[in-house]
Amino acid sequence: MRKLIIILFTMILSNLTFGEVFTLENCIYEKAKLCSVKIADKEKITLVFTNNHSKVKVEIYFEKKKAQFINPYWGLDERQNKALIIGGIKVWVNNKNVYIPYTFVSGIANPKTVTGYFLNGNNKFILEIKGGDASTSYICEYMFIENQLIYRKISSAEFYDEVWELQILKTF
């Protein structure tokens, strides 16, 4: 019988300095590795997820922007005039850079948490960004298999089965 170690790793980034690296190791939740961090007003965060066979490094860059009345961002409503926008995401799987088109990064505002976990053994990795507030809350999920981005899915945080956007980069 396999022993399962359950560790939920949560850090509040507001007390940390720009550019710190967070190593999330030995976090196992059932068959997946689940680790989560809360996002504060930062310019960049770096996360490292590892299991026995894979290492995934994620860098997320943030920008403060003035929102427009008709805005192209998930997580904003028309009353907000400022927002924290994801300006870029870089991912390396086993030290190999993963190609992520800008259209798969753009449009995500007011992120609150970033979660990463491995699925089905070692080669599938999920990066999940949750953000927005109340009716604008969303879940943005990126699926990676080995060193390739497969899709980005944006869903309602209130009704997870309600998919607002699905972008598929690669199919098998």
Stockholm file with secondary structure:
# STOCKHOLM 1.0

chainA/1-172         MRKLIIILFTMILSNLTFGEVFTLENCIYEKAKLCSVKIADKEKITLVFTNNHSKVKVEIYFEKKKAQFINPYWGLDERQNKALIIGGIKVWVNNKNVYIPYTFVSGIANPKTVTGYFLNGNNKFILEIKGGDASTSYICEYMFIENQLIYRKISSAEFYDEVWELQILKTF
#=GR chainA/1-172 SS CCCCCBCCCCCBGGGSCTTCEEEECSCBBTTBCCEEEECCSCSEEEEEEECSSCEEEEEEEEEEEECCSSCCCBTCCTTCCEEEEEEEEEEEETTEEECCCGGGTTTBBSEEEEEEEEETTTTEEEEEEEECCGGGCEEEEEEEETTEEEEEEEEESSSTTCEEEEEECCCC
#=GC SS_cons         CCCCCBCCCCCBGGGSCTTCEEEECSCBBTTBCCEEEECCSCSEEEEEEECSSCEEEEEEEEEEEECCSSCCCBTCCTTCCEEEEEEEEEEEETTEEECCCGGGTTTBBSEEEEEEEEETTTTEEEEEEEECCGGGCEEEEEEEETTEEEEEEEEESSSTTCEEEEEECCCC
//
